[in-house]
Amino acid sequence: MGFFRRSKKSDAEVENTPEEVAADAPVESAEDETLGAEAGVARQARPADTEALAERAVAEAGETAAAAPADETEPTPATASTGAPRRGLFARLRKALGRGLFGALGDLLRGRKEIDAALLEELETLLIGSDLGVQTTLDIIGAVEERVSRKELTDPVAIRGVIRDHLIATLKASEAPLAVAATDGPAVLLIIGVNGSGKTTTIGKLAHRLRDEGRKVVIAAADTYRAAAAEQLGIWAERAGAPLVRKDAGADPAAVVFDALRYARQDASDVVIIDTAGRLHTEVNLMEQLAKIRRVASREFPGAPHETLLVLDGTTGQNAISQAELFHRYTDISGLVLTKLDGTSKGGIVVAISAKLGIPVKLIGIGERLEDLRDFEIEPFVDALMGND
């Protein structure tokens, strides 16, 4: 008999093993599903119930593109649970980011007696080379020129303050906390991004963090295309101590999401994290599949997904902007996760994306440990970016 069960290899994995169901098999109410009485059993359910319900819900979602109800959830900021203190985080960021082009800002300004055209030209080259983007760079240069013309800025070293203020204001314009609580049912977090961006590790680290905060977390392995995707996610789920809902390779991702949300309802889970295929932003059919997943989620829990987080590799520079732009055309992105910031000296890409698309950066990855996914703090990040003490 097919049922949700915890794997004997790991208490963190829940598999849905479907049996063939006759086309005319009756569909019974999902309310008939019951939680297992023993601690080692996540849930037992008749396969006819879960499979038929999933197929019907997914089919209806594929036919109807009705918009989900507005999310009335008041976002709640998620706080880091463990790990190094804030000063340690700043030091790690400064070590990575401060060695880049912004690390040369002091050298550029030191010893200068006046702010002239030559200095501004060198400054412009420096800012663009730090992946801030052309528009942000031009805005900063314009602000410096305006203050110089008004005699408000005469000391070249004081340019650092102008740049810092502009970067902080740019990032704060779209600042928003991570929504990890919902008023009706679990908070549903949809994680998207291309292969290699750090999506799987981000999900594992986020699940670990939320569980440390006392929340019950379920992970949905909706990447059914990439070989071994569910297995890799299962390793991270086990490390985080979170159950994993999955199906066989090639299954409908929306059906996986349906099962995970039903599991979360009966298990009284607080958060559902949905992994998706590392789809290329040029593959329209996969983007349509993403829209289908969103419709299934919104039908189960109005307002879901409460977060759609785009994971971007911070080391890819300007290519990250292209990815963000194209993903944003197909789906509403509520926040960004910048990974591998401990391995790049061009953190200005964070500002460039935020300025161009108005999407807040909510989380940053600064290492390989479970604790190395942190809230994005604007002022410490900008100071580290500029090489400030």
C-alpha positions as CSV (number, residue, x, y, z in Angstrom):
1,M,0.0,0.0,0.0
2,G,1.3,3.5,-0.8
3,F,1.5,6.0,2.0
4,F,3.5,8.9,3.4
5,R,6.2,7.4,5.5
6,R,9.5,8.2,7.0
7,S,12.4,6.5,5.3
8,K,14.3,3.9,7.3
9,K,17.5,5.6,6.2
10,S,16.4,8.9,7.6
11,D,13.7,10.3,9.8
12,A,13.9,13.5,7.8
13,E,12.5,12.2,4.6
14,V,8.9,11.6,3.7
15,E,8.1,9.7,0.5
16,N,4.9,9.5,-1.3
17,T,4.8,6.1,-3.1
18,P,1.7,6.1,-5.3
19,E,0.0,2.9,-6.6
20,E,-1.9,2.8,-9.8
21,V,-5.5,4.0,-9.3
22,A,-8.3,2.9,-11.6
23,A,-9.8,5.7,-13.6
24,D,-13.2,5.3,-12.0
25,A,-11.9,5.0,-8.4
26,P,-13.9,7.1,-6.0
27,V,-12.3,10.1,-4.5
28,E,-12.7,10.3,-0.7
29,S,-12.3,13.4,1.4
30,A,-8.8,14.5,2.4
31,E,-10.2,15.1,5.9
32,D,-10.2,11.3,6.3
33,E,-6.4,11.3,6.4
34,T,-5.0,10.9,9.9
35,L,-1.7,11.4,11.5
36,G,0.1,8.3,12.7
37,A,-0.2,7.6,16.4
38,E,3.5,6.7,16.7
39,A,6.2,9.3,16.7
40,G,8.0,7.6,13.8
41,V,5.1,7.8,11.4
42,A,4.5,11.1,9.7
43,R,1.1,10.3,8.2
44,Q,-0.8,7.4,6.7
45,A,-3.3,8.0,3.8
46,R,-5.0,5.8,1.3
47,P,-3.2,6.3,-2.1
48,A,-6.5,6.7,-3.9
49,D,-7.2,9.7,-1.7
50,T,-3.9,11.6,-2.2
51,E,-3.3,10.7,-5.8
52,A,-6.8,11.4,-7.1
53,L,-7.0,14.6,-5.1
54,A,-3.6,15.7,-6.3
55,E,-4.4,14.9,-10.0
56,R,-7.7,16.8,-9.8
57,A,-6.3,19.9,-8.1
58,V,-3.3,20.0,-10.4
59,A,-5.5,19.6,-13.5
60,E,-7.8,22.4,-12.4
61,A,-4.9,24.6,-11.6
62,G,-3.5,24.0,-15.1
63,E,-6.8,25.1,-16.7
64,T,-7.5,28.1,-14.6
65,A,-5.1,31.1,-14.3
66,A,-7.2,33.0,-11.7
67,A,-5.1,35.3,-9.6
68,A,-4.5,34.3,-6.0
69,P,-6.2,36.4,-3.3
70,A,-4.1,39.3,-1.9
71,D,-1.7,38.2,0.9
72,E,-3.0,39.9,4.1
73,T,-0.2,38.3,6.1
74,E,1.8,40.8,8.2
75,P,5.4,39.8,7.4
76,T,7.5,38.8,10.4
77,P,11.3,39.3,10.3
78,A,13.3,36.1,10.7
79,T,16.3,36.4,13.0
80,A,19.5,34.5,12.9
81,S,19.4,31.8,15.5
82,T,23.0,30.8,16.0
83,G,26.4,31.5,14.7
84,A,29.0,34.3,15.0
85,P,27.9,37.7,16.5
86,R,27.3,40.6,14.3
87,R,30.8,41.8,14.4
88,G,32.0,38.4,13.2
89,L,29.6,38.7,10.3
90,F,30.9,42.1,9.4
91,A,34.5,40.9,9.6
92,R,33.8,38.0,7.2
93,L,32.0,40.3,4.7
94,R,34.8,42.9,4.9
95,K,37.4,40.3,4.3
96,A,35.7,39.2,1.1
97,L,34.3,42.5,-0.2
98,G,36.8,44.9,1.1
99,R,39.6,43.3,-1.0
100,G,37.8,44.3,-4.2
101,L,37.7,47.5,-6.1
102,F,36.0,49.3,-3.3
103,G,39.1,48.4,-1.3
104,A,41.0,50.7,-3.6
105,L,38.7,53.7,-2.8
106,G,40.9,54.9,0.0
107,D,43.9,54.7,-2.4
108,L,42.0,56.7,-5.0
109,L,41.1,59.5,-2.6
110,R,44.2,59.6,-0.4
111,G,46.5,62.5,-1.1
112,R,44.1,64.3,-3.4
113,K,43.8,68.0,-2.8
114,E,40.7,68.8,-4.8
115,I,37.7,67.2,-6.5
116,D,38.3,67.7,-10.2
117,A,37.2,66.1,-13.5
118,A,40.1,63.6,-13.4
119,L,39.2,62.3,-10.0
120,L,35.5,62.0,-10.9
121,E,36.4,60.0,-14.1
122,E,38.6,57.6,-12.0
123,L,35.8,57.3,-9.4
124,E,33.3,56.4,-12.1
125,T,35.5,53.7,-13.5
126,L,36.0,52.3,-10.0
127,L,32.2,52.2,-9.2
128,I,31.3,50.6,-12.5
129,G,34.1,48.0,-12.0
130,S,32.5,47.1,-8.6
131,D,29.4,45.9,-10.4
132,L,27.2,48.8,-9.0
133,G,25.7,49.3,-12.5
134,V,25.8,52.2,-14.8
135,Q,22.7,54.0,-13.4
136,T,23.8,53.8,-9.8
137,T,27.2,55.0,-10.7
138,L,25.9,58.0,-12.6
139,D,23.6,58.9,-9.7
140,I,26.5,58.9,-7.3
141,I,28.7,60.9,-9.6
142,G,25.8,63.4,-10.1
143,A,25.3,63.7,-6.4
144,V,29.0,64.5,-5.9
145,E,29.1,67.0,-8.7
146,E,26.0,68.8,-7.3
147,R,27.5,69.1,-3.8
148,V,30.8,70.3,-5.3
149,S,29.0,73.0,-7.3
150,R,27.2,74.2,-4.2
151,K,30.5,74.3,-2.3
152,E,29.1,71.7,0.1
153,L,31.8,69.2,-0.7
154,T,35.5,70.2,-1.1
155,D,37.5,67.4,0.6
156,P,38.0,64.4,-1.7
157,V,38.0,62.0,1.3
158,A,34.4,63.2,2.2
159,I,33.3,61.5,-1.1
160,R,33.2,58.3,0.9
161,G,30.3,59.6,3.0
162,V,28.4,60.6,-0.1
163,I,28.8,57.2,-1.6
164,R,27.8,55.4,1.6
165,D,24.7,57.5,2.1
166,H,23.6,56.9,-1.5
167,L,24.1,53.1,-1.3
168,I,22.2,52.9,2.0
169,A,19.3,55.0,0.7
170,T,19.1,52.8,-2.5
171,L,18.9,49.6,-0.5
172,K,16.5,50.9,2.1
173,A,14.1,52.0,-0.6
174,S,13.0,48.4,-1.2
175,E,13.8,47.0,2.3
176,A,11.4,44.3,3.6
177,P,11.6,41.5,6.2
178,L,11.4,37.8,5.4
179,A,7.8,36.6,5.8
180,V,8.0,33.3,7.8
181,A,4.5,33.5,9.4
182,A,1.0,33.4,7.9
183,T,-2.4,34.1,9.5
184,D,-4.1,31.0,8.0
185,G,-1.9,27.9,7.7
186,P,1.8,27.7,7.1
187,A,4.0,30.3,5.4
188,V,4.8,29.0,1.9
189,L,8.2,30.0,0.6
190,L,8.8,29.3,-3.1
191,I,12.5,29.1,-4.0
192,I,13.5,29.7,-7.6
193,G,16.8,30.2,-9.6
194,V,19.1,28.7,-12.2
195,N,21.2,25.6,-11.6
196,G,24.4,26.3,-9.7
197,S,23.1,29.4,-7.9
198,G,23.1,27.7,-4.5
199,K,19.4,26.9,-4.3
200,T,19.6,23.5,-2.6
201,T,22.1,24.6,0.1
202,T,20.0,27.8,0.7
203,I,16.9,25.7,1.4
204,G,18.8,23.4,3.8
205,K,20.3,26.3,5.7
206,L,16.9,28.2,5.8
207,A,15.2,25.0,7.1
208,H,17.8,24.6,9.8
209,R,17.5,28.2,10.9
210,L,13.7,28.1,11.1
211,R,13.7,24.9,13.0
212,D,16.2,26.4,15.5
213,E,13.7,29.2,16.0
214,G,11.1,26.6,17.0
215,R,9.1,26.4,13.7
216,K,7.9,23.1,12.1
217,V,9.3,23.0,8.6
218,V,8.4,20.9,5.6
219,I,10.4,20.8,2.4
220,A,8.8,20.0,-1.0
221,A,11.2,18.5,-3.6
222,A,9.4,19.9,-6.7
223,D,12.5,19.7,-8.8
224,T,11.6,16.4,-10.5
225,Y,13.7,17.1,-13.7
226,R,17.3,17.2,-12.6
227,A,18.9,13.8,-11.8
228,A,19.4,13.2,-8.1
229,A,17.9,16.6,-7.2
230,A,15.6,15.1,-4.6
231,E,18.4,13.0,-3.2
232,Q,20.7,16.0,-2.7
233,L,17.9,18.0,-1.2
234,G,17.2,15.0,1.1
235,I,20.7,15.2,2.5
236,W,20.2,18.8,3.4
237,A,16.7,18.1,4.8
238,E,18.2,15.4,7.1
239,R,20.9,17.8,8.3
240,A,18.3,20.4,9.0
241,G,15.9,17.9,10.6
242,A,13.0,18.7,8.3
243,P,10.7,16.2,6.6
244,L,11.0,16.0,2.8
245,V,8.0,15.3,0.5
246,R,8.9,14.0,-2.9
247,K,7.8,11.9,-5.8
248,D,9.6,9.8,-8.5
249,A,11.7,11.5,-11.1
250,G,9.6,13.0,-13.9
251,A,6.5,13.5,-11.8
252,D,4.4,16.7,-12.1
253,P,6.1,19.3,-9.8
254,A,2.7,20.8,-9.0
255,A,1.5,17.4,-7.7
256,V,4.5,17.3,-5.3
257,V,3.6,20.8,-4.0
258,F,0.0,19.7,-3.5
259,D,1.1,16.7,-1.5
260,A,3.5,18.8,0.6
261,L,0.8,21.4,1.4
262,R,-1.7,18.7,2.4
263,Y,1.0,17.2,4.6
264,A,1.8,20.6,6.2
265,R,-1.9,21.1,7.0
266,Q,-2.3,17.8,8.7
267,D,1.0,18.0,10.5
268,A,0.3,21.6,11.6
269,S,3.5,22.8,10.1
270,D,4.6,26.5,10.3
271,V,6.6,26.8,7.1
272,V,6.7,25.0,3.7
273,I,9.8,25.5,1.6
274,I,9.3,24.5,-2.1
275,D,12.3,23.7,-4.2
276,T,11.9,24.1,-7.9
277,A,13.8,23.0,-11.0
278,G,16.9,25.1,-11.7
279,R,15.2,26.3,-14.7
280,L,16.8,28.5,-17.3
281,H,15.0,31.8,-17.6
282,T,14.7,31.3,-21.3
283,E,12.7,28.2,-21.0
284,V,9.1,29.4,-21.3
285,N,7.5,26.0,-20.7
286,L,9.3,25.7,-17.3
287,M,8.2,29.2,-16.4
288,E,4.6,28.2,-17.1
289,Q,5.2,25.2,-14.8
290,L,6.2,27.7,-12.1
291,A,3.0,29.6,-12.6
292,K,1.1,26.3,-12.2
293,I,2.8,25.6,-8.9
294,R,1.8,29.0,-7.7
295,R,-1.8,28.4,-8.6
296,V,-1.8,25.1,-6.7
297,A,-0.3,26.7,-3.7
298,S,-2.8,29.6,-3.7
299,R,-5.7,27.2,-3.9
300,E,-4.6,25.3,-0.8
301,F,-3.7,28.4,1.2
302,P,-5.0,31.8,0.0
303,G,-2.2,34.2,-0.4
304,A,0.4,31.5,-0.9
305,P,3.2,31.6,-1.8
306,H,4.0,34.2,0.8
307,E,7.5,34.6,-0.4
308,T,9.0,33.9,-3.8
309,L,12.8,34.1,-3.3
310,L,15.2,34.2,-6.3
311,V,18.5,32.7,-5.4
312,L,21.4,34.4,-7.3
313,D,25.1,33.5,-7.3
314,G,26.9,36.7,-6.1
315,T,30.0,35.8,-8.0
316,T,28.4,36.0,-11.4
317,G,28.3,39.8,-11.5
318,Q,26.2,41.4,-14.2
319,N,24.8,38.1,-15.3
320,A,22.9,38.0,-12.0
321,I,21.0,41.2,-13.1
322,S,20.0,39.5,-16.4
323,Q,18.7,36.5,-14.5
324,A,16.7,38.6,-12.1
325,E,15.2,40.7,-14.9
326,L,14.0,37.7,-16.9
327,F,12.7,35.8,-13.9
328,H,10.8,38.9,-12.9
329,R,9.0,39.0,-16.2
330,Y,7.4,35.6,-15.5
331,T,6.7,35.7,-11.8
332,D,6.5,38.1,-9.0
333,I,9.7,38.0,-7.0
334,S,9.3,39.2,-3.4
335,G,12.9,38.9,-2.4
336,L,16.5,38.0,-3.3
337,V,19.0,35.6,-1.8
338,L,22.6,36.4,-2.7
339,T,24.9,33.4,-2.2
340,K,28.6,32.9,-2.2
341,L,29.3,36.5,-1.0
342,D,32.3,35.1,0.9
343,G,33.9,34.3,-2.4
344,T,33.4,37.5,-4.4
345,S,35.0,41.0,-4.3
346,K,32.3,42.6,-6.3
347,G,29.4,42.8,-3.9
348,G,28.1,45.9,-5.7
349,I,25.8,43.7,-7.7
350,V,23.5,43.6,-4.6
351,V,23.0,47.4,-5.0
352,A,22.6,47.2,-8.8
353,I,19.8,44.6,-8.7
354,S,18.0,46.3,-5.9
355,A,18.2,49.7,-7.7
356,K,17.1,48.4,-11.1
357,L,14.2,46.1,-10.1
358,G,13.2,47.5,-6.7
359,I,13.4,44.0,-5.2
360,P,14.7,43.7,-1.6
361,V,17.7,41.5,-0.7
362,K,16.5,39.4,2.2
363,L,19.1,36.8,2.8
364,I,22.8,36.4,2.1
365,G,25.0,33.3,2.0
366,I,28.5,33.8,3.4
367,G,29.8,30.2,3.7
368,E,29.1,26.5,3.7
369,R,28.0,25.9,7.3
370,L,24.4,25.5,8.2
371,E,24.6,28.8,10.1
372,D,26.0,30.7,7.2
373,L,22.7,32.0,5.8
374,R,22.0,35.4,7.4
375,D,19.6,38.3,7.2
376,F,20.7,41.1,4.9
377,E,21.7,44.0,7.1
378,I,22.1,47.1,4.9
379,E,24.5,49.3,6.9
380,P,27.0,46.6,7.8
381,F,27.0,45.3,4.2
382,V,27.7,48.8,2.8
383,D,30.5,49.4,5.2
384,A,32.0,46.1,4.4
385,L,31.6,46.8,0.7
386,M,33.4,50.1,1.0
387,G,36.2,48.7,3.2
388,N,35.1,50.9,6.2
389,D,36.2,50.0,9.7
